[in-house]
Amino acid sequence: MSIASVTEFGKMCVVVAGVAAMMNDLSHAVYYAANPLPEDKEAELEHKYGRWAVSIAKASCPFGDIECIEREARRLLISRERRIK
């Protein structure tokens, strides 16, 4: 086994790892870019609980579970209000 073949194998491994990392990042970007809430419902929830609470709730609830998002946003707002008092 020569140094040239080992070097070529190393280059190939780096390229394969880079492509795999890019595909992993891309799949996450596509998943998180999809909005599980209709625009009017999201605007309503943001008005009631705040944008920060709705964003955190969307991240912590199963995709498309609107009841969970509303419940979690409400819980977050109540928790923050209690902490402030």
ABEGO torsion letter per residue (X at the ends): XBAAAAAAAAAAAAAAAAAAAAAAAAAAAAAAABBABBAAAAAAAAAAAEAAAAAAAAAABBBGBAAAAAAAAAAAAAAAAAAAX
